[in-house]
Amino acid sequence: MPEIPLEHAQATLNEVIDMAVDGEPQVVTRDGAPVAVVVSMKEWERLSRVPSLGRLLGSAPVEDGDIPPRRDWRDLHGMLRGEGSGECLSSEKLDRSLSEGKD
């Protein structure tokens, strides 16, 4: 995206808006740092409708038991190193162990 100093954006606001409407968002800078983006209303409406990941997860039709319990990463690390068995786990044993929820 092109960057435009604030002073230039103010002096050429019609042009900046026309470019945004034509699908070219404009980054406005102040003292060399990006401070704003000019986008078309169509693009703003599209972006405003995109739900956040939190909203998507919060609205998911999930029931108790749909999501497996969280495992401690140290358990997985121990499984990969074969702790307790004297051998490293093969990928098949690891997959089976993870699907069964056993260490």
KOLZATI-662033 format. One record per atom (N, C-alpha, C): residue number from 1; z, x, y; atom name; residue in one letter. Coordinates in steps of 0.2 Angstrom, whole numbers, plus 2048, in hexadecimal, padded with zeros to 3 digits. Example, Ala and Ser with C-alpha at 12.3 -4.5 7.8 and 13.67 -1.06 7.14 Angstrom:
2
PT    nr    zz    xx    yy   atom   rest
PT     1   827   842   7E4      N      A
PT     1   827   83E   7EA     CA      A
PT     1   827   842   7F0      C      A
PT     2   823   840   7F5      N      S
PT     2   824   844   7FB     CA      S
PT     2   827   840   800      C      S
***
This chain:
103
PT    nr    zz    xx    yy   atom   rest
PT     1   800   804   7FA      N      M
PT     1   800   800   800     CA      M
PT     1   800   804   806      C      M
PT     2   7FC   803   80B      N      P
PT     2   7FC   807   811     CA      P
PT     2   802   806   815      C      P
PT     3   805   80B   818      N      E
PT     3   80B   80B   81C     CA      E
PT     3   808   80B   824      C      E
PT     4   80C   807   828      N      I
PT     4   80A   806   82F     CA      I
PT     4   810   807   833      C      I
PT     5   811   80C   838      N      P
PT     5   816   80C   83C     CA      P
PT     5   818   806   840      C      P
PT     6   81E   804   841      N      L
PT     6   820   7FE   844     CA      L
PT     6   81C   7FD   84B      C      L
PT     7   81B   802   84F      N      E
PT     7   818   801   855     CA      E
PT     7   811   7FF   854      C      E
PT     8   80D   802   84F      N      H
PT     8   806   800   84E     CA      H
PT     8   806   7F9   84B      C      H
PT     9   80A   7F7   847      N      A
PT     9   80A   7F1   844     CA      A
PT     9   80B   7EB   84A      C      A
PT    10   810   7ED   84E      N      Q
PT    10   811   7E8   854     CA      Q
PT    10   80A   7E8   858      C      Q
PT    11   807   7ED   859      N      A
PT    11   801   7ED   85E     CA      A
PT    11   7FB   7EA   85A      C      A
PT    12   7FB   7EA   854      N      T
PT    12   7F5   7E7   850     CA      T
PT    12   7F7   7E2   84B      C      T
PT    13   7FC   7DE   84D      N      L
PT    13   7FF   7D9   849     CA      L
PT    13   7FA   7D4   845      C      L
PT    14   7F5   7D2   849      N      N
PT    14   7EF   7CE   846     CA      N
PT    14   7EC   7D1   841      C      N
PT    15   7EA   7D8   842      N      E
PT    15   7E7   7DB   83C     CA      E
PT    15   7EB   7DC   836      C      E
PT    16   7F1   7DE   837      N      V
PT    16   7F6   7DF   832     CA      V
PT    16   7F7   7D8   82E      C      V
PT    17   7F7   7D3   831      N      I
PT    17   7F8   7CC   82E     CA      I
PT    17   7F1   7CB   82A      C      I
PT    18   7EB   7CC   82D      N      D
PT    18   7E5   7CB   82A     CA      D
PT    18   7E4   7CF   823      C      D
PT    19   7E7   7D5   824      N      M
PT    19   7E6   7D9   81E     CA      M
PT    19   7EB   7D7   818      C      M
PT    20   7F1   7D4   81A      N      A
PT    20   7F5   7D1   815     CA      A
PT    20   7F2   7CB   812      C      A
PT    21   7EF   7C7   816      N      V
PT    21   7EC   7C1   814     CA      V
PT    21   7E6   7C2   80F      C      V
PT    22   7E3   7C8   810      N      D
PT    22   7DD   7CA   80C     CA      D
PT    22   7E0   7CE   806      C      D
PT    23   7E6   7CE   804      N      G
PT    23   7E9   7D0   7FE     CA      G
PT    23   7EB   7D8   7FF      C      G
PT    24   7EC   7DA   805      N      E
PT    24   7EE   7E1   806     CA      E
PT    24   7F5   7E1   809      C      E
PT    25   7FB   7E1   806      N      P
PT    25   801   7E1   809     CA      P
PT    25   802   7E8   80D      C      P
PT    26   805   7E7   813      N      Q
PT    26   806   7EC   817     CA      Q
PT    26   80E   7EF   818      C      Q
PT    27   80F   7F5   816      N      V
PT    27   816   7F8   817     CA      V
PT    27   817   7FA   81E      C      V
PT    28   81C   7F7   821      N      V
PT    28   81E   7F9   828     CA      V
PT    28   823   7FE   828      C      V
PT    29   822   804   82C      N      T
PT    29   827   809   82C     CA      T
PT    29   82B   809   833      C      T
PT    30   831   80C   833      N      R
PT    30   834   80D   839     CA      R
PT    30   837   814   838      C      R
PT    31   835   819   83C      N      D
PT    31   837   820   83C     CA      D
PT    31   835   823   835      C      D
PT    32   830   821   833      N      G
PT    32   82D   823   82D     CA      G
PT    32   82F   820   826      C      G
PT    33   834   81C   827      N      A
PT    33   837   819   821     CA      A
PT    33   835   812   820      C      A
PT    34   833   810   81A      N      P
PT    34   831   809   819     CA      P
PT    34   837   804   81A      C      P
PT    35   835   7FF   81E      N      V
PT    35   83A   7FA   820     CA      V
PT    35   838   7F3   81F      C      V
PT    36   832   7F1   81E      N      A
PT    36   82F   7EA   81D     CA      A
PT    36   828   7EB   81A      C      A
PT    37   827   7E5   816      N      V
PT    37   820   7E4   814     CA      V
PT    37   81D   7DE   816      C      V
PT    38   817   7DE   819      N      V
PT    38   814   7D8   81B     CA      V
PT    38   80F   7D5   815      C      V
PT    39   810   7CF   813      N      V
PT    39   80C   7CD   80D     CA      V
PT    39   80A   7C6   80F      C      V
PT    40   805   7C3   80C      N      S
PT    40   802   7BD   80E     CA      S
PT    40   807   7B7   80B      C      S
PT    41   807   7B1   80E      N      M
PT    41   80B   7AC   80C     CA      M
PT    41   80A   7AA   805      C      M
PT    42   804   7AA   803      N      K
PT    42   802   7A9   7FC     CA      K
PT    42   806   7AE   7F7      C      K
PT    43   805   7B4   7F9      N      E
PT    43   809   7B9   7F5     CA      E
PT    43   810   7B9   7F5      C      E
PT    44   813   7B7   7FB      N      W
PT    44   81A   7B6   7FC     CA      W
PT    44   81C   7B0   7F7      C      W
PT    45   819   7AB   7F7      N      E
PT    45   81A   7A5   7F3     CA      E
PT    45   81A   7A7   7EC      C      E
PT    46   815   7AB   7EA      N      R
PT    46   815   7AD   7E3     CA      R
PT    46   81B   7B1   7E1      C      R
PT    47   81C   7B6   7E5      N      L
PT    47   822   7BA   7E4     CA      L
PT    47   829   7B6   7E4      C      L
PT    48   829   7B1   7E8      N      S
PT    48   82F   7AD   7E8     CA      S
PT    48   831   7A9   7E2      C      S
PT    49   82B   7A8   7DE      N      R
PT    49   82C   7A4   7D8     CA      R
PT    49   82E   7A8   7D2      C      R
PT    50   82D   7AE   7D2      N      V
PT    50   82E   7B3   7CD     CA      V
PT    50   836   7B3   7CC      C      V
PT    51   838   7B0   7C6      N      P
PT    51   83F   7B0   7C5     CA      P
PT    51   842   7B7   7C3      C      P
PT    52   848   7B9   7C5      N      S
PT    52   84B   7BF   7C3     CA      S
PT    52   84C   7BF   7BC      C      S
PT    53   84E   7C5   7B9      N      L
PT    53   84F   7C6   7B2     CA      L
PT    53   856   7C2   7B0      C      L
PT    54   85A   7C3   7B5      N      G
PT    54   861   7BF   7B4     CA      G
PT    54   860   7B7   7B3      C      G
PT    55   85B   7B5   7B8      N      R
PT    55   85A   7AD   7B7     CA      R
PT    55   856   7AC   7B1      C      R
PT    56   852   7B0   7AF      N      L
PT    56   84E   7AF   7A9     CA      L
PT    56   853   7AF   7A3      C      L
PT    57   857   7B4   7A2      N      L
PT    57   85C   7B4   79D     CA      L
PT    57   861   7AE   79D      C      L
PT    58   863   7AD   7A3      N      G
PT    58   868   7A7   7A4     CA      G
PT    58   865   7A0   7A2      C      G
PT    59   85F   7A0   7A3      N      S
PT    59   85C   799   7A1     CA      S
PT    59   859   799   79A      C      S
PT    60   85A   79E   796      N      A
PT    60   857   79F   78F     CA      A
PT    60   85A   79A   78B      C      A
PT    61   857   796   787      N      P
PT    61   85A   791   782     CA      P
PT    61   85D   795   77C      C      P
PT    62   863   798   77E      N      V
PT    62   866   79C   779     CA      V
PT    62   86D   798   776      C      V
PT    63   86E   798   770      N      E
PT    63   874   795   76D     CA      E
PT    63   878   79A   76A      C      E
PT    64   87E   799   769      N      D
PT    64   883   79D   766     CA      D
PT    64   880   7A0   75F      C      D
PT    65   880   7A6   75E      N      G
PT    65   87E   7A9   758     CA      G
PT    65   876   7AC   759      C      G
PT    66   873   7AA   75E      N      D
PT    66   86C   7AC   75F     CA      D
PT    66   86B   7B3   760      C      D
PT    67   870   7B6   764      N      I
PT    67   870   7BD   766     CA      I
PT    67   875   7C0   762      C      I
PT    68   873   7C6   75E      N      P
PT    68   878   7C9   75A     CA      P
PT    68   87E   7CD   75E      C      P
PT    69   883   7CE   75B      N      P
PT    69   889   7D1   75F     CA      P
PT    69   887   7D8   761      C      P
PT    70   889   7DA   767      N      R
PT    70   888   7E0   76A     CA      R
PT    70   88B   7E6   766      C      R
PT    71   887   7EB   764      N      R
PT    71   88A   7F1   760     CA      R
PT    71   88B   7F6   765      C      R
PT    72   890   7FA   763      N      D
PT    72   892   800   767     CA      D
PT    72   88D   805   765      C      D
PT    73   88A   809   76A      N      W
PT    73   885   80E   769     CA      W
PT    73   888   813   765      C      W
PT    74   88F   815   765      N      R
PT    74   892   81A   761     CA      R
PT    74   891   818   759      C      R
PT    75   891   812   758      N      D
PT    75   890   810   751     CA      D
PT    75   889   812   74F      C      D
PT    76   884   810   753      N      L
PT    76   87D   812   751     CA      L
PT    76   87C   819   751      C      L
PT    77   880   81D   755      N      H
PT    77   87F   824   755     CA      H
PT    77   882   827   74E      C      H
PT    78   888   824   74C      N      G
PT    78   88B   826   746     CA      G
PT    78   886   825   740      C      G
PT    79   883   81F   740      N      M
PT    79   87F   81D   73B     CA      M
PT    79   879   822   73A      C      M
PT    80   876   823   740      N      L
PT    80   870   828   740     CA      L
PT    80   872   82F   73D      C      L
PT    81   878   831   73F      N      R
PT    81   87A   837   73C     CA      R
PT    81   87C   837   735      C      R
PT    82   87D   831   732      N      G
PT    82   87F   830   72C     CA      G
PT    82   887   831   72B      C      G
PT    83   88B   830   730      N      E
PT    83   892   832   72F     CA      E
PT    83   895   82D   72A      C      E
PT    84   899   830   726      N      G
PT    84   89C   82C   721     CA      G
PT    84   899   82C   71A      C      G
PT    85   892   82D   71A      N      S
PT    85   88F   82D   714     CA      S
PT    85   88C   834   712      C      S
PT    86   88D   839   717      N      G
PT    86   88A   840   715     CA      G
PT    86   883   841   716      C      G
PT    87   87F   83B   718      N      E
PT    87   878   83C   718     CA      E
PT    87   876   838   71E      C      E
PT    88   870   83A   721      N      C
PT    88   86D   836   726     CA      C
PT    88   86A   830   723      C      C
PT    89   86A   82B   727      N      L
PT    89   866   825   725     CA      L
PT    89   85F   825   726      C      L
PT    90   85B   822   721      N      S
PT    90   854   822   722     CA      S
PT    90   853   81C   726      C      S
PT    91   84D   81B   729      N      S
PT    91   84B   816   72D     CA      S
PT    91   84C   80F   72A      C      S
PT    92   84A   80F   723      N      E
PT    92   84B   809   71F     CA      E
PT    92   853   807   71F      C      E
PT    93   857   80C   71D      N      K
PT    93   85E   80A   71D     CA      K
PT    93   861   808   724      C      K
PT    94   85F   80B   729      N      L
PT    94   861   80A   72F     CA      L
PT    94   85F   803   731      C      L
PT    95   859   801   730      N      D
PT    95   856   7FA   732     CA      D
PT    95   85A   7F5   72E      C      D
PT    96   85B   7F6   727      N      R
PT    96   85F   7F2   723     CA      R
PT    96   866   7F1   726      C      R
PT    97   869   7F7   727      N      S
PT    97   870   7F7   72A     CA      S
PT    97   871   7F3   730      C      S
PT    98   86C   7F4   735      N      L
PT    98   86C   7F0   73B     CA      L
PT    98   86B   7E9   73A      C      L
PT    99   867   7E7   736      N      S
PT    99   865   7E0   735     CA      S
PT    99   86B   7DC   731      C      S
PT   100   86F   7E0   72D      N      E
PT   100   875   7DD   72A     CA      E
PT   100   87B   7DD   72E      C      E
PT   101   87B   7E1   734      N      G
PT   101   881   7E2   738     CA      G
PT   101   886   7E6   735      C      G
PT   102   884   7EB   730      N      K
PT   102   889   7EF   72D     CA      K
PT   102   888   7F6   72F      C      K
PT   103   88E   7FA   72F      N      D
PT   103   88D   801   731     CA      D
PT   103   88B   805   72B      C      D
***
